[in-house]
Amino acid sequence: MTASGEWSIVFYREESGASPVREFLQELDDEAQASLGWAVEQLRIRNVQAREPLVRHLDGKLWELRRESRARIFRLIYFFASGRRIVFVHGFQKKSPKTPRREIDTALARYRRFVDREGGE
């Protein structure tokens, strides 16, 4: 339970119960996990006040949390939901200068499923 006024972190779950973002994070080495964990906590604290270079707007309601570790670039895509929730819907290692459209499309599909199931856009 969070204190009144604090934001909470939510990891998207498929109807099967799988959590693709948690699974992505668990596959990373300890250093990358720690780096992304720090960034997630900074976003939780800063929430809608967070700015570049920590976050960047992507498309519609989607934002990306940005982090580097050992010259590897990671992104976690999220959106803000009612109830002061930050919902992470997709994570990936970025290998090109621009965020690939397929990564955004994956996040958009999960965003829509979340909103359809739980509401709280």
C-alpha distances in whole Angstrom, upper triangle without the diagonal:
4,7,9,11,10,10,9,11,12,16,18,19,23,24,25,21,23,20,23,21,20,23,25,23,24,27,27,29,27,28,27,23,23,24,22,19,20,21,17,15,18,18,14,15,18,17,20,22,22,26,29,29,25,25,28,28,30,30,29,25,25,25,25,23,26,27,30,31,34,36,34,32,28,27,23,24,21,20,18,17,16,12,12,12,15,16,18,21,24,25,28,31,33,37,38,38,37,34,36,36,35,31,31,32,30,27,28,28,25,24,26,25,21,22,25,22,19,20,18,21
4,6,8,6,7,7,10,12,16,19,20,24,25,27,23,24,22,24,21,20,24,25,23,24,28,27,29,26,27,26,23,22,23,21,18,18,19,15,13,15,15,11,12,15,14,17,19,19,23,26,26,23,23,26,26,28,29,27,24,24,23,23,22,25,25,28,29,33,34,32,30,27,25,22,22,19,19,16,15,15,11,10,11,13,15,18,21,24,24,28,30,32,36,37,37,35,32,35,35,34,31,30,31,29,26,27,28,25,23,26,25,21,22,25,23,20,21,18,20
4,6,6,9,10,13,16,19,22,24,28,29,30,27,28,25,27,25,24,28,28,26,27,31,30,31,29,29,28,26,24,25,23,20,20,20,18,15,17,16,13,12,15,15,17,19,20,24,27,27,24,24,27,27,30,30,29,25,26,25,25,24,26,27,30,31,35,36,35,33,30,28,25,25,22,21,18,17,16,12,11,13,15,18,21,24,27,27,31,33,34,38,39,39,37,35,37,37,37,33,32,34,32,29,30,31,28,26,28,28,24,25,27,26,22,23,20,22
4,6,9,11,14,17,20,23,25,28,29,31,28,29,27,29,26,26,30,30,28,30,33,33,34,32,32,31,28,27,27,25,22,22,22,19,17,18,17,14,13,15,14,16,18,20,23,27,28,25,24,27,27,29,30,28,24,25,24,26,24,27,29,32,33,37,38,36,34,31,29,26,25,22,20,17,16,14,10,10,12,15,18,21,24,27,28,32,34,35,39,40,39,38,35,37,37,37,34,32,34,32,29,29,31,28,25,28,28,24,23,26,25,21,21,18,20
4,7,10,13,16,20,22,24,28,29,31,28,29,26,28,25,25,29,29,27,29,32,32,33,31,31,29,27,26,25,23,21,20,20,17,15,16,14,11,11,12,11,13,14,16,20,23,25,22,21,23,23,26,27,25,21,22,21,23,22,25,26,30,31,35,36,34,32,29,26,24,23,19,18,14,14,12,9,8,11,13,17,19,23,25,27,30,32,33,37,37,36,35,32,35,34,35,31,30,31,30,27,27,29,26,24,26,26,23,22,25,25,21,20,17,18
4,7,10,13,17,19,22,26,27,29,26,26,23,25,22,22,26,26,23,26,29,28,29,27,27,26,23,22,22,20,17,17,16,14,12,12,11,8,8,10,9,12,13,14,18,21,22,19,19,21,22,24,25,24,20,21,19,20,19,22,23,26,28,32,33,31,28,26,23,21,20,17,16,13,13,12,10,7,9,11,14,17,20,23,24,27,29,30,34,35,34,32,30,32,32,32,29,28,30,28,25,26,27,24,22,25,25,21,21,25,24,20,20,17,18
4,7,10,13,16,19,22,24,26,23,23,20,21,19,19,22,22,21,23,26,25,27,25,25,23,21,20,20,17,15,15,14,11,10,11,9,6,7,9,7,10,12,13,16,19,20,17,16,19,19,21,22,21,17,17,16,17,16,19,20,24,26,29,30,28,26,22,20,17,17,13,12,10,10,10,8,5,6,7,10,13,16,19,20,23,26,27,31,31,31,29,26,29,29,29,25,24,26,24,21,22,24,21,18,21,22,18,18,22,21,17,17,14,15
4,7,10,13,15,19,21,23,19,20,17,18,16,15,19,20,18,20,23,23,25,23,23,22,19,18,19,16,14,15,14,10,10,12,10,7,9,11,9,12,15,15,18,21,21,18,17,19,20,21,22,21,17,17,16,17,15,19,20,23,25,28,29,27,25,21,19,16,15,12,12,10,10,11,9,6,5,6,9,11,14,17,18,22,24,26,29,31,30,29,26,28,28,27,24,23,24,23,19,21,22,19,17,20,20,16,17,20,19,16,16,14,15
4,7,10,13,16,19,20,17,17,13,15,12,12,16,16,14,16,19,19,21,20,21,18,16,16,16,13,11,13,12,8,9,11,9,7,10,12,10,13,15,15,18,20,20,16,15,18,18,19,20,20,16,15,14,14,13,16,17,21,22,25,26,24,21,18,16,12,12,10,10,10,10,12,11,9,6,5,6,8,11,13,14,18,20,22,26,27,27,26,23,25,25,24,21,20,22,20,16,18,19,16,15,18,18,14,16,19,18,15,16,14,15
4,6,9,13,15,16,13,13,10,12,10,10,14,15,14,16,19,19,22,21,22,20,17,18,18,15,13,16,14,11,12,15,12,10,14,16,13,15,18,17,20,22,22,18,17,19,19,19,20,19,16,14,14,15,14,17,19,22,23,27,27,24,22,18,16,12,12,9,10,10,10,12,11,10,7,6,5,6,9,12,13,17,20,22,26,27,28,26,22,24,23,22,19,18,20,17,14,16,17,13,12,15,14,11,13,16,14,12,14,13,13
4,6,10,13,14,11,10,7,8,6,7,10,11,11,13,15,16,19,19,20,18,15,17,17,14,13,16,15,11,13,16,14,13,17,18,15,18,20,19,21,22,22,19,17,19,19,18,19,19,16,14,14,14,14,17,18,21,21,25,25,22,20,16,14,11,11,9,11,12,12,15,15,14,10,8,6,5,7,9,10,14,17,20,23,25,26,24,21,21,21,20,17,17,17,15,12,15,15,11,11,14,13,10,13,16,14,13,15,15,15
4,7,10,11,9,9,6,7,7,9,11,12,13,15,17,18,21,22,23,20,18,20,20,16,16,19,18,14,17,19,16,16,20,20,17,19,22,21,23,24,24,21,19,20,19,18,18,18,15,13,15,15,15,18,20,22,24,27,27,24,21,18,15,12,11,9,11,12,12,14,15,15,11,10,6,6,5,8,11,14,18,20,23,25,26,24,20,20,20,18,15,15,15,12,10,12,11,8,8,11,9,7,11,13,11,11,13,13,14
4,6,8,6,5,5,7,9,9,11,13,14,15,17,19,22,23,25,22,19,22,23,19,19,22,21,17,20,22,20,19,23,24,21,23,26,24,26,27,27,24,22,23,22,21,21,21,18,17,18,18,19,21,23,25,26,29,29,26,24,20,18,15,14,13,14,16,15,17,17,18,14,14,10,10,8,10,13,16,20,22,25,27,28,26,23,22,22,19,17,17,17,13,12,14,12,9,11,12,10,8,12,13,11,11,14,15,16
4,5,5,5,6,8,11,12,12,14,16,17,18,21,24,25,27,24,22,25,25,22,22,25,24,21,23,26,23,23,26,27,24,25,29,27,29,30,30,27,25,25,24,22,22,21,20,18,20,20,21,24,25,27,28,31,31,27,25,22,20,17,16,15,16,18,17,19,20,21,17,17,13,12,10,12,14,17,21,23,26,27,29,27,23,22,21,18,17,17,16,12,12,14,11,8,11,12,9,9,12,12,10,12,15,17,17
4,5,7,9,11,14,15,15,17,20,20,21,24,27,29,30,28,25,28,29,25,25,28,27,24,26,29,26,25,29,30,27,28,31,30,32,33,33,30,28,28,27,25,24,24,22,21,23,23,24,27,28,31,32,34,35,31,29,26,23,20,19,18,19,20,19,20,21,23,19,19,16,15,13,15,18,21,24,27,29,31,33,30,27,25,24,21,20,20,19,15,15,16,13,11,13,13,9,10,13,12,9,12,15,17,18
4,6,9,11,14,14,14,16,19,18,20,23,26,27,29,27,25,27,29,25,25,28,28,25,27,30,28,27,30,32,29,30,34,32,34,34,34,31,30,30,29,27,27,27,25,23,25,25,26,28,29,31,31,34,34,31,29,26,24,21,21,20,21,23,21,23,24,25,22,21,18,17,15,16,18,21,24,27,29,31,33,31,28,26,25,22,21,22,20,17,17,19,16,13,16,16,13,13,16,16,13,15,18,21,22
4,6,10,12,11,12,15,16,16,18,21,24,25,27,25,22,24,26,23,22,25,25,22,24,27,25,24,27,29,26,28,31,30,32,32,32,29,27,28,28,26,26,26,24,22,24,23,23,26,27,29,29,32,32,29,27,24,22,19,19,18,20,21,20,21,22,22,19,19,15,15,13,15,17,20,23,26,29,31,33,31,27,26,26,23,21,22,21,17,17,19,16,13,16,17,13,13,16,16,13,14,18,19,21
4,6,9,9,8,11,13,13,14,17,20,22,24,21,19,22,23,20,20,23,23,20,22,25,23,23,26,28,25,27,30,28,30,30,30,27,25,26,26,25,25,25,23,21,22,21,21,23,24,26,26,28,29,25,24,21,19,17,17,17,19,21,20,22,23,23,19,18,15,13,12,12,14,16,20,22,25,27,29,28,24,23,23,20,18,19,19,15,15,17,15,12,15,17,14,13,17,17,15,16,19,21,21
4,6,5,6,9,10,11,13,15,18,19,21,18,16,19,20,16,16,20,19,16,19,21,20,19,23,24,22,24,27,25,26,27,26,23,22,23,23,22,22,23,20,18,19,18,18,20,20,22,23,25,26,23,21,17,16,13,14,14,16,18,18,20,20,20,16,15,12,10,9,9,11,14,17,20,23,25,27,25,22,21,21,19,16,17,17,14,13,16,14,11,13,16,13,12,16,17,15,16,18,19,19
4,6,5,6,9,10,11,13,17,18,20,17,15,18,18,15,16,19,18,16,19,21,19,20,23,24,22,24,26,24,25,25,24,22,20,21,21,19,20,21,19,17,17,16,16,18,18,20,20,23,23,20,18,15,13,11,12,13,15,18,18,22,22,22,18,16,12,9,8,7,8,10,14,16,19,21,23,22,18,18,18,15,13,14,15,11,11,14,13,10,13,15,14,13,17,18,17,18,20,20,20
4,5,5,6,9,10,11,15,16,17,14,12,15,15,12,12,16,14,12,15,18,16,16,20,21,19,21,23,20,22,22,21,18,17,18,19,18,19,20,18,15,15,13,12,14,15,17,17,20,21,17,16,12,10,8,9,10,13,16,17,20,21,19,16,13,10,7,6,5,5,9,12,15,18,20,22,20,17,17,18,16,12,14,15,12,10,14,14,11,13,16,15,14,17,19,18,18,20,20,19
4,5,5,6,9,10,13,14,16,13,10,13,14,11,11,15,15,12,15,18,17,16,20,21,20,22,24,22,24,24,23,20,19,21,22,21,22,23,21,18,18,16,15,16,16,18,18,21,22,18,17,14,13,11,12,13,16,18,19,21,21,20,16,14,12,9,10,9,9,11,14,17,20,23,24,24,20,21,22,19,16,18,19,15,14,18,17,14,16,19,17,16,19,21,19,19,22,21,22
4,5,5,6,9,12,14,16,14,11,15,16,13,14,18,17,15,18,21,20,20,23,25,23,26,28,25,26,26,25,22,21,23,24,22,24,25,23,20,20,18,17,18,17,19,18,20,21,18,17,14,14,12,14,16,19,21,22,25,25,24,20,18,15,12,12,10,9,11,13,17,19,22,24,24,20,20,21,19,16,18,19,15,15,18,18,15,17,20,18,18,21,23,21,21,24,24,24
4,6,5,7,11,13,14,11,10,13,14,11,13,16,15,14,17,19,18,19,23,23,22,24,26,23,24,23,22,19,19,20,21,20,22,23,22,18,18,15,14,15,14,15,15,17,18,14,14,10,11,10,12,14,18,20,22,25,25,24,20,17,15,11,11,8,6,7,9,13,16,18,21,20,17,17,19,16,13,16,17,14,14,17,17,15,17,20,19,18,22,24,22,23,25,25,24
4,5,5,9,10,11,8,6,10,11,8,9,13,13,12,14,17,16,17,20,21,20,23,24,21,23,22,20,18,18,20,21,21,23,25,22,19,18,15,13,14,13,14,13,16,17,14,13,10,11,10,13,14,18,20,22,25,24,23,19,16,15,11,12,10,8,9,10,14,17,20,22,21,18,19,21,19,16,18,20,17,16,19,20,17,19,22,21,20,23,25,24,24,26,25,25
4,6,8,9,12,10,7,11,13,11,11,15,16,14,17,19,19,20,23,24,24,26,28,25,26,25,24,21,21,24,25,24,26,28,26,23,21,19,17,17,16,16,15,17,19,16,16,13,14,13,16,18,21,23,24,27,27,25,22,19,17,14,15,13,11,12,13,17,19,23,25,25,22,22,24,22,19,21,22,19,19,22,22,19,21,24,23,22,25,27,25,25,28,27,27
4,7,9,12,10,9,12,14,12,14,17,17,17,19,22,22,22,25,27,26,28,30,26,27,26,24,22,22,24,26,24,27,29,27,23,22,19,18,18,16,16,14,16,17,14,15,13,14,14,17,19,23,25,27,30,30,28,24,22,20,16,16,14,11,11,11,15,17,20,23,23,21,21,23,20,18,21,22,19,19,23,22,20,22,25,24,24,27,29,27,28,30,30,29
4,7,8,6,6,10,10,10,11,14,15,15,18,19,20,21,24,25,24,27,28,24,25,24,22,19,20,22,24,23,26,28,27,23,21,18,16,15,13,12,10,12,14,11,12,10,12,13,16,19,22,25,27,30,30,28,24,21,20,16,17,14,11,10,10,13,15,19,21,22,19,20,23,21,18,21,23,20,19,23,24,22,23,27,26,25,28,30,29,29,31,30,30
4,6,5,6,9,10,11,12,14,16,16,18,20,21,22,24,26,26,29,29,26,26,25,23,20,22,24,27,26,29,31,30,26,24,21,18,17,14,13,10,11,13,11,13,12,15,16,19,22,25,27,29,32,32,30,27,24,23,20,20,18,14,14,13,16,17,21,23,24,22,23,26,24,21,24,26,24,23,27,27,25,27,30,30,28,32,34,33,32,34,33,33
4,6,5,6,9,10,10,12,14,15,16,18,20,21,23,24,25,28,28,25,26,25,22,20,22,25,27,27,30,32,30,27,24,21,18,17,14,13,10,12,15,13,15,14,16,17,20,22,25,27,29,32,31,29,26,23,23,20,21,19,16,16,15,18,20,23,25,26,24,26,28,27,24,26,28,26,25,28,29,27,28,31,31,29,32,34,33,32,34,33,33
4,5,5,6,9,10,11,12,14,15,17,19,20,21,23,24,26,26,23,23,22,19,18,20,23,26,26,29,31,29,26,23,20,17,15,12,10,7,9,12,11,13,12,15,16,20,22,25,27,29,32,31,29,26,23,23,20,22,20,16,16,14,17,19,22,23,24,23,25,27,27,23,25,28,26,25,28,30,27,28,32,32,30,33,35,34,33,35,34,33
4,5,5,6,8,10,11,12,14,15,16,18,20,21,21,24,24,21,21,19,17,15,17,19,22,22,25,28,26,22,20,16,13,12,9,8,6,8,10,9,10,9,11,12,16,18,22,24,26,29,29,26,24,20,20,17,18,16,12,12,11,13,15,18,20,21,19,21,24,23,19,22,24,22,21,25,26,24,25,28,28,27,29,32,31,31,32,31,30
4,5,5,6,9,10,10,12,14,15,16,18,20,20,23,23,20,21,20,18,16,17,20,23,23,25,27,25,22,20,16,13,13,10,11,9,12,14,12,12,10,12,12,16,17,20,22,24,27,26,24,21,18,18,15,17,15,12,13,12,15,18,21,22,23,21,22,25,23,20,22,24,22,20,24,25,22,23,27,26,25,27,30,29,28,30,28,28
4,6,5,6,9,10,11,12,14,15,17,18,19,22,22,19,20,20,18,15,17,20,23,24,27,29,26,23,21,18,14,14,11,11,9,12,15,14,14,12,14,14,17,18,22,23,25,27,27,24,21,19,19,17,19,18,15,16,15,18,20,23,24,24,23,25,27,26,23,24,27,25,23,26,28,25,25,29,29,27,29,32,31,30,31,29,29
4,5,5,6,9,10,11,13,14,16,17,18,20,20,17,17,16,14,12,14,17,20,21,24,26,24,21,18,15,11,10,7,8,7,10,12,11,11,10,12,12,16,17,20,21,24,27,26,23,21,18,19,16,18,17,14,14,13,15,18,20,20,21,20,22,25,25,21,22,25,23,21,25,27,24,24,28,28,26,29,32,31,30,31,29,28
4,5,5,6,9,10,10,12,14,15,15,18,18,15,16,15,14,11,12,15,18,19,21,23,21,18,15,12,9,8,6,8,9,12,14,12,11,8,9,9,12,13,17,18,21,24,23,20,18,15,15,12,15,13,10,12,12,14,17,19,19,20,18,20,22,22,18,19,22,20,18,21,23,21,21,24,25,23,25,28,27,26,27,25,25
4,5,5,6,9,10,11,12,14,15,18,18,16,17,17,16,13,14,17,20,21,24,25,22,19,17,14,11,12,10,12,12,15,17,15,14,12,12,11,14,14,17,18,20,23,22,19,17,14,14,13,15,15,13,14,15,17,21,23,23,23,21,23,25,24,21,21,24,22,20,23,24,21,21,25,25,23,25,28,27,25,27,25,24
4,6,5,6,9,10,11,12,14,17,16,14,15,15,14,11,13,17,20,21,24,25,23,20,17,15,11,11,10,12,12,15,17,16,15,13,13,13,15,16,18,19,21,23,22,19,17,15,16,15,18,17,15,17,17,18,22,24,23,24,22,24,26,26,23,23,26,24,22,25,27,24,23,27,27,25,27,30,29,27,28,26,26
4,5,5,6,9,10,10,11,14,14,11,12,12,11,7,9,13,16,17,20,22,19,17,14,11,7,8,7,10,12,15,16,15,13,11,10,10,12,13,15,16,19,21,21,18,16,13,14,13,16,15,13,15,15,16,19,21,20,20,18,21,23,23,20,20,23,22,19,22,24,22,21,25,25,23,25,28,27,26,26,24,23
4,5,5,6,9,10,10,13,14,11,13,14,13,10,10,14,16,17,20,21,18,15,13,11,8,10,10,13,14,18,19,17,15,12,11,9,11,10,13,13,16,18,18,15,12,10,11,10,13,13,12,15,16,17,21,22,22,22,19,22,23,23,19,19,22,20,17,20,22,19,18,22,22,20,21,25,24,22,23,21,20
4,5,5,6,9,9,13,13,11,14,15,15,11,13,16,18,20,23,23,20,18,15,14,11,13,12,15,16,20,21,20,18,16,15,13,15,13,15,15,17,19,17,14,13,11,13,13,16,17,16,18,19,21,24,26,25,25,23,25,27,27,23,23,25,24,21,23,25,22,21,25,25,22,23,27,26,24,24,22,22
4,5,5,6,8,11,10,8,11,12,12,8,10,14,16,19,21,22,19,18,14,13,10,11,12,15,16,20,21,20,17,15,14,13,15,14,15,15,17,19,18,15,14,12,14,14,18,18,17,19,20,20,24,25,24,24,22,25,26,27,23,22,26,24,21,23,26,23,22,26,26,23,25,28,28,25,25,23,22
4,5,5,5,8,9,6,9,11,12,8,8,12,13,16,18,19,16,14,11,11,8,10,12,15,17,21,22,20,17,15,13,11,12,10,11,11,14,16,16,12,11,9,11,11,15,16,15,18,19,19,23,24,23,22,20,23,24,24,21,20,23,22,18,20,23,20,18,22,23,20,21,25,25,22,22,19,18
4,6,5,9,10,9,13,15,15,12,12,15,16,18,20,20,17,16,13,13,11,14,15,18,20,24,25,23,20,18,16,13,14,12,12,11,13,14,13,10,9,7,11,11,15,17,17,20,21,22,26,27,26,25,23,25,26,26,23,22,24,23,19,21,23,20,19,22,23,19,20,24,23,21,21,18,18
4,6,9,9,9,12,15,15,12,13,16,18,21,23,22,19,18,16,16,13,16,16,20,21,25,26,25,22,20,18,16,17,15,15,13,15,16,15,11,12,11,14,15,19,20,20,23,24,25,28,29,28,27,25,28,29,29,26,25,27,26,23,24,27,24,22,25,26,23,23,27,27,24,24,20,20
4,6,5,5,9,12,13,10,11,13,15,18,20,20,17,16,14,14,12,14,16,19,21,25,25,24,21,19,17,16,16,14,14,12,15,16,16,12,12,11,14,15,19,20,20,22,23,24,27,27,26,25,23,26,27,28,25,23,26,25,22,23,26,24,21,25,26,23,23,27,27,24,23,20,19
4,5,6,9,12,14,11,10,12,13,16,17,17,14,13,11,12,11,14,16,20,22,26,26,24,21,19,16,14,14,11,10,8,11,13,13,9,9,8,11,13,16,18,18,21,23,23,26,27,25,24,22,24,25,26,22,20,23,23,19,20,23,20,18,21,22,19,19,23,23,21,20,16,15
4,6,8,12,14,12,10,11,11,14,16,15,12,12,10,12,12,15,18,21,24,28,27,26,23,20,17,16,14,12,10,8,11,12,13,10,11,9,13,14,17,19,20,22,24,23,27,27,25,23,21,24,24,25,22,20,23,23,19,19,22,21,18,20,22,20,19,23,24,21,19,16,14
4,6,10,12,11,10,12,12,16,18,17,15,15,13,14,13,15,17,21,24,27,27,26,23,21,18,17,16,14,13,12,15,16,16,13,14,13,16,17,20,21,21,24,25,24,27,27,25,24,22,25,26,27,24,22,25,25,22,22,26,24,21,24,26,23,23,27,27,25,23,20,18
4,7,9,7,6,9,11,14,16,17,15,14,11,11,10,11,14,17,20,23,23,22,19,17,15,14,14,13,13,12,16,17,18,14,14,12,15,15,18,19,18,20,21,21,24,24,22,21,19,23,23,25,22,20,23,23,20,21,24,23,20,23,25,23,23,27,27,25,24,21,19
4,6,6,5,7,9,13,15,16,15,14,11,11,10,10,13,16,19,23,21,21,18,17,15,15,14,14,14,14,18,20,21,18,18,15,17,17,19,19,19,20,21,19,22,22,19,18,18,21,22,24,21,19,23,23,20,21,25,24,21,24,27,25,25,28,29,27,26,23,21
3,5,5,6,9,12,15,17,16,15,11,10,9,9,11,14,17,20,18,18,15,15,13,14,14,15,16,17,20,23,24,21,20,17,19,18,20,19,18,19,18,17,19,19,16,15,15,19,20,23,20,18,22,23,20,21,25,24,22,25,28,26,26,30,31,29,28,26,23
4,6,7,11,13,17,19,18,16,12,10,9,7,9,11,14,17,16,15,13,13,12,13,14,15,17,18,22,25,26,22,21,18,19,18,20,19,17,17,17,15,18,17,15,15,15,19,21,23,20,19,23,23,20,22,26,25,23,27,29,27,28,31,32,30,30,27,25
4,7,11,13,16,18,17,14,10,8,6,5,7,10,14,17,16,15,12,11,10,11,12,13,14,16,19,22,23,19,18,15,16,15,17,16,15,16,16,15,18,18,16,16,15,19,20,22,19,18,21,21,18,21,24,22,21,24,26,24,25,29,29,27,27,25,23
4,7,9,13,14,13,11,7,5,5,6,9,12,16,19,18,17,13,12,9,9,9,10,11,13,17,20,21,17,16,13,14,13,15,14,14,15,15,14,17,17,15,14,13,16,18,19,16,15,18,19,16,17,21,19,18,21,23,21,22,25,26,25,24,22,20
4,6,10,12,11,9,6,5,7,8,11,14,18,21,19,18,14,13,10,11,10,10,11,13,17,20,22,19,18,14,15,14,15,15,14,15,16,14,17,16,14,12,11,14,15,17,15,13,16,17,15,16,19,19,17,20,22,21,21,25,26,25,24,22,19
4,6,8,8,6,4,6,9,11,14,18,21,24,22,20,17,15,12,12,10,10,10,12,15,18,21,18,17,14,14,14,14,14,15,16,17,16,18,17,15,13,11,14,14,16,14,11,15,16,13,13,17,17,15,17,20,19,19,22,24,23,22,20,17
4,7,8,6,5,7,10,12,15,18,21,24,22,20,16,15,11,11,9,10,10,13,16,19,22,20,18,15,15,14,13,13,14,14,16,14,17,15,14,11,9,11,10,13,11,8,11,13,10,11,14,15,13,15,18,18,18,21,23,22,21,20,17
4,6,5,7,10,13,15,19,21,25,28,26,23,19,18,14,14,10,11,10,13,15,19,22,20,18,16,15,14,13,14,15,16,18,17,19,18,17,13,11,12,10,13,11,8,10,12,10,9,12,14,12,13,16,16,16,19,21,21,19,18,15
4,6,8,12,15,17,21,24,28,31,29,26,23,21,17,16,12,11,9,11,13,16,19,18,17,15,14,15,14,15,18,19,21,20,23,21,20,17,15,16,13,15,14,10,12,14,11,9,13,14,11,12,15,15,14,16,19,19,16,15,12
4,7,10,13,16,20,23,26,30,28,26,22,20,16,14,10,8,6,8,10,13,16,15,13,11,11,12,12,14,16,18,21,20,23,22,21,18,16,17,15,17,15,11,13,14,11,9,12,12,9,11,14,13,12,15,17,16,14,12,9
4,7,10,13,16,20,23,26,25,22,18,16,12,10,7,6,5,8,11,14,17,15,13,11,10,10,9,10,13,15,17,16,20,19,18,15,12,14,13,14,11,8,10,11,8,8,11,11,8,11,14,13,13,16,18,17,16,14,11
4,7,10,13,17,20,23,22,19,16,13,10,8,6,5,6,9,12,16,18,15,14,10,10,9,10,11,12,14,15,15,18,18,16,14,11,14,14,15,12,10,13,13,10,11,14,13,11,15,17,16,16,19,20,19,18,17,14
4,6,10,13,16,19,18,16,12,10,6,6,4,6,9,11,15,18,20,17,15,11,11,9,10,9,9,11,12,11,15,15,14,12,9,12,13,14,11,10,13,13,10,12,15,14,13,17,18,17,18,21,22,21,21,19,17
4,7,10,13,17,16,14,11,8,6,5,6,7,10,12,16,19,20,17,15,11,11,9,11,10,9,11,12,12,15,16,15,14,12,15,16,17,13,13,16,16,13,15,18,16,16,19,21,19,20,24,24,23,23,21,19
4,7,10,14,13,11,8,6,5,7,9,11,14,16,20,23,24,21,19,15,15,13,14,12,10,11,10,10,13,14,13,13,11,14,16,17,14,14,18,17,15,18,20,19,19,22,24,22,24,27,27,26,26,25,23
4,7,10,10,8,6,5,6,9,12,14,17,19,22,25,26,23,21,17,17,14,16,14,11,11,10,10,13,14,14,15,13,16,19,19,16,17,20,19,18,21,23,22,21,25,26,25,26,30,30,29,29,27,26
4,7,6,5,4,6,9,12,15,17,20,23,26,29,30,27,24,21,21,18,19,16,13,12,9,10,12,13,13,15,14,17,20,21,18,19,22,21,20,23,26,24,24,28,29,28,30,33,33,32,32,31,29
4,5,5,7,8,11,14,17,20,23,25,28,31,32,29,26,23,23,19,21,18,14,13,10,12,13,16,16,18,17,20,23,23,20,22,25,23,22,26,28,26,27,30,31,29,32,35,34,34,34,33,32
4,5,8,11,14,17,20,23,27,29,32,35,35,32,30,26,26,23,24,21,17,15,12,13,13,16,17,19,19,21,25,25,22,24,27,26,25,29,30,29,30,33,34,33,35,38,38,37,38,37,35
4,6,10,13,17,20,23,26,29,32,35,36,33,30,27,26,23,24,21,17,14,11,11,11,13,13,16,17,19,22,23,20,22,25,24,24,27,29,28,29,32,33,32,35,37,37,37,38,36,35
4,7,10,13,17,20,23,26,29,33,33,30,28,24,23,20,20,17,13,11,7,8,8,11,12,14,14,16,19,19,17,19,22,21,21,24,26,25,26,29,30,29,31,34,34,34,35,34,32
4,7,10,13,16,20,23,26,29,30,27,25,21,20,17,18,14,11,9,6,5,7,9,10,12,11,13,17,17,14,16,19,18,18,21,23,22,23,26,27,26,28,31,31,31,32,30,28
4,7,10,13,17,20,23,26,27,24,21,18,17,13,14,11,7,6,4,6,9,11,12,12,11,13,15,15,12,14,17,16,15,18,20,19,19,23,24,23,25,28,28,27,28,27,25
4,6,10,13,16,19,23,24,21,19,15,14,10,11,8,6,6,6,7,10,12,12,12,9,11,13,13,10,11,14,13,11,15,17,16,16,19,20,19,21,24,25,24,25,24,22
4,6,10,13,16,19,20,18,15,11,10,7,8,6,4,7,9,10,14,15,16,14,11,13,14,14,10,11,13,12,9,13,15,13,13,17,17,16,18,21,21,21,21,20,18
4,7,11,13,17,19,17,14,10,9,6,6,5,6,9,11,12,15,16,16,14,11,12,13,12,9,8,11,10,7,9,12,10,10,13,15,14,15,18,19,18,18,17,15
4,7,10,13,15,13,10,7,5,4,6,7,9,12,15,15,19,20,19,17,14,16,15,15,12,10,13,12,8,10,12,10,8,12,13,11,13,16,17,15,15,14,12
4,6,10,12,11,8,6,5,7,8,10,13,16,19,19,22,22,22,19,16,18,17,17,14,12,14,13,10,10,13,11,8,11,13,11,11,14,15,14,13,11,9
4,7,9,7,6,5,6,9,11,14,16,19,22,22,26,26,25,23,20,22,21,21,18,16,17,17,13,13,15,13,10,13,15,12,11,15,16,13,12,9,7
4,6,6,5,6,7,10,12,15,18,21,24,25,29,29,28,26,23,24,23,23,20,18,19,18,14,14,16,13,10,12,13,10,9,12,13,10,9,5,5
4,5,6,9,10,14,15,19,22,25,28,29,32,33,32,29,26,28,26,26,24,21,22,22,18,17,19,16,13,15,15,12,10,14,14,10,8,5,6
4,6,9,11,15,17,20,23,26,29,30,34,34,34,32,29,30,29,29,26,24,25,24,20,20,21,19,16,17,18,14,13,16,15,12,11,8,10
4,7,10,13,16,19,21,24,27,28,32,32,31,29,26,28,28,28,25,23,24,23,20,20,21,19,16,18,19,15,15,18,18,14,13,10,11
4,6,10,12,15,17,21,24,25,29,29,29,27,24,26,25,25,22,20,21,20,16,17,18,16,13,16,16,12,13,16,15,12,12,9,10
4,7,10,12,14,18,20,21,25,26,25,23,20,22,22,22,18,17,19,17,14,15,17,14,12,15,16,12,13,17,16,14,14,11,11
4,6,9,12,15,19,20,24,24,25,22,19,20,20,19,16,15,16,14,11,12,13,10,9,12,12,9,11,14,13,12,12,11,10
4,6,8,12,15,16,20,21,22,20,16,17,17,17,13,13,14,12,9,11,13,9,9,13,13,10,13,16,15,14,15,14,13
4,7,11,14,16,19,20,21,19,15,15,15,14,10,10,11,8,6,8,9,6,7,10,10,9,11,14,14,14,15,15,13
4,7,11,12,15,17,18,16,12,13,13,11,8,9,10,7,5,9,10,8,9,13,13,12,15,17,17,17,18,18,17
4,7,9,13,15,16,15,12,12,14,12,8,10,12,10,9,12,14,12,13,16,17,16,19,21,21,21,22,21,20
4,6,9,12,14,13,10,10,12,11,8,10,13,11,11,14,15,14,16,19,19,19,22,24,24,24,25,25,23
4,6,9,12,12,10,11,14,13,10,13,15,14,14,17,19,18,19,22,23,23,25,27,28,28,29,28,27
4,6,8,8,7,8,12,12,9,12,15,14,14,17,19,19,20,23,24,24,26,28,29,29,30,29,27
4,7,9,9,9,13,13,12,14,17,16,17,20,22,22,23,26,27,27,29,31,32,33,33,32,30
4,6,7,7,11,12,12,14,16,17,17,20,22,22,23,26,27,28,29,31,33,33,33,33,30
4,7,9,12,14,13,14,17,18,18,20,23,23,24,26,28,28,30,32,33,34,33,32,30
4,6,9,11,11,11,14,16,15,17,20,21,21,23,25,26,27,29,31,31,30,30,27
4,6,9,7,7,11,12,12,13,16,17,17,19,21,22,23,25,27,27,27,26,23
4,5,5,7,9,10,11,13,15,16,17,19,21,22,23,25,26,27,27,27,24
4,5,5,6,9,10,10,12,14,15,16,18,20,21,22,24,25,25,25,22
4,5,5,6,9,10,11,12,14,15,17,18,20,21,23,24,24,25,22
4,5,5,6,9,10,11,12,14,16,17,19,20,21,22,23,23,21
4,5,5,6,9,10,10,12,14,15,16,18,20,21,20,20,18
4,5,5,6,9,10,11,12,14,15,16,18,20,20,20,18
4,6,5,6,9,10,11,12,14,16,17,18,19,20,18
4,5,5,6,9,10,10,12,14,15,16,16,17,15
4,5,5,6,9,10,11,12,14,15,15,15,13
4,5,5,6,9,10,11,12,14,14,16,14
4,5,5,6,9,10,10,12,13,14,13
4,6,5,6,9,10,10,10,11,9
4,5,5,6,9,10,9,11,9
4,6,5,6,8,9,12,11
4,5,5,6,7,9,9
4,5,5,4,6,6
4,6,6,9,9
4,6,9,11
4,6,9
4,6
4
